């Protein structure tokens, strides 16, 4: 069924559908191409999974986790009394850190590196731009919006495995929906109507896509639910403003691990921006 979109402003649900319209950007423009100023202090808002995130779950609680037989065996063998000091940061690796209640501080380390510091566990993530192929949607000569790819993903550099691993990032920018004219939904995707091609120009909508590998083995939850060095973490960060003017971001995280998971483990976590860093309280992994 074809349904024409209004030429005026769209509600947020339809804006989300337009996030996939990626506008390719150059390496030198990564910081400037951010859809908004995302730097600052953000606090996680725990509105679900409270009993798994705010307290350490009991041993053997695998609820909602797609563990395979080996994953269940390792989790059932977890004994906190045998944990070594070097194991204290296992629940704070990149596969789990955004689910740990607390605050994050987002800054730019340079024009091509976004830095995320966490107060929980005192972890630092560095998101490297310019390492992933440009993928997204564009208007072709027939006035249709088509998927395209430019370049290839660069392999991660060699080096030691770490709690936060190696993260490659790209912006997936979309135009302001008000600039899309004659757009329609149709079977197979988003396109334009016969009476005119859509007008696509950069705007303030968009998301951040991140792929993280080269991880040191850790825990998906603090009760010894394992992920291995083979884990791959993909994240989509969507930034938005609510009706009261508060700024938010939602990070959708997918963890894939052929050693311990039988299917991808997917979570969605909300953060609200704070006015300053007055509530920033860094805490080591051991003291958390």
Secondary structure, DSSP 8 states (H G I E B T S, - for coil): --EE--SS---HHHHHHGGG------GGGTTTT-SS---EEEEEE--S-HHHHTS---TT--TT--B-HHHHHHHHT--GGG--GGGTTGGGSTTTGGGSSSEEEEEEEETTEEEEEESEET-EEEEEESSS-EEEEEE-TTS-EEEEEES----------BSS-EEEEEEEEE--GGG--SEEEETTEEEE-TT--------SEEEEEEEEESB--EEEETTTEEE-TT-EEEEEEEEEE-TTS-EEEEEEEEEE-TTTBSS-EEEEEEEEEESSSTT---EETTT-
